[in-house]
Amino acid sequence: EVQLVESGGGLVQPGGSLRLSCLASGFSFSTATMQWVRQAPGKGLDWVATINPTSDSTLYASFVKGRFTISRDNAKNTLYLQMNNLEPEDTAVYYCYYWSTRGRGTQVTVSS
């Protein structure tokens, strides 16, 4: 069974940083393309970033503006999202995705 468990969210002030993690199990993580997707309150899903299995190809949504970095540790079956210079508009539940499967998400709230 595919399982994805996100963690690392929280309340942070504008300009602050957070590092999200996603622990994966039940599939071959080291050969999987992984994604981060977020959902702001009352809005639809927004794709954030994608990383290929070997980490030599990453893609980002335009709103990331160089503030976020997606990475992975295949030895630990873990996906990461380093988020810097956070803005109130980044407030959302963040999900990691493997194909159409996602975890429960982790809440990120950016507020002063």
N, C-alpha and C positions, 0 to 999 in steps of 0.2 A: 504494500500500500504506500502510495506517495504521501509523504508528510513534509510540510514546510512550516517552520516555527520562527516567526519574526520577533525581534526584541530590540531594545535600545532606544525606543521612543521616549518622549517626555515633554516637559514644559521648558522652553528656552526663550531667552530674550532675543529681540531682533539683533542680528549681527553675530549671534552665537553659533555653536556647532553641535552636531550630534553624529554618532556613528551607529547606523542600523546594522543588524546582523540577521541572517536567515539560515537556520540550521536545516539541512535537507536530509531526507532518508527515504528508502524504498525504491530508489532508482539509481542509475549510474550518473551521479552528479558530475563526475569528471569529464563526461562526454556530452553534457547538456548545455544548451544555450539558456541563459537565465535572464530574467527581467525584473525590474522594479516598476511598479505601477502605483499611483496614489489616487485617493478619492477625497476631495474636499467636502465639507458639510453641505448637503443639499445639491451636490453636483455629481456628474458622471465620472467614470474612470479616466485618468490621464496617464499615458505612458511616460515614464521618467527616463529609464536607461536600459540598455541591453549589453550583455557581455557574452562573448563566445567561449567555448570550453577551454581554450588555451590562453585566454586573457589578452590575446594580441589584437583583438578587435572590440571596440566599444562604441556605442552610439548613445547620444543624449538628446533629450527634448530641448527645444530652443530656450525654454524658460529656465533651464538649468544655468545657462550663461557662464559656464566654467566654475560654478560653485560646488557642484557635486562630483564625486568620483565613485564609480562602480568598480568593485574588485571581488576577487574570490580566492579561497584557499581550498584547493581540491583535496588536499590531505585531511582537511577538517570538515569536508562537505559543507562549507559555509560560504555564503554570499554576503557581501558588505555593500553599504552605501554610506560614504563619508559626505556629510552635508555641512558646508561652511557658509558663513555670511547669510544665515537664514533670514527670511522675510516673513511677515505675517501671512502673505499669500501662500506660503509653503505649508500652512496648517492643513493637515489631512491625515487620513489613515493610510499608511504605506504598506503595500503588499509585495511579496516576492512571488514570482510566477515561474512555473515550469509548464510549458504549453498552456493549457487552460486551468491548471490546478494552482491554487494559491493557499496561503495560510490564513490565519485569523487577522493578521495585520498588527501593526503597532502604531499607536497614536502619536503624532507629532503636533505640538501646539507651540506656535511662535507668538509670544505676546509680552508686552511690557507690564 
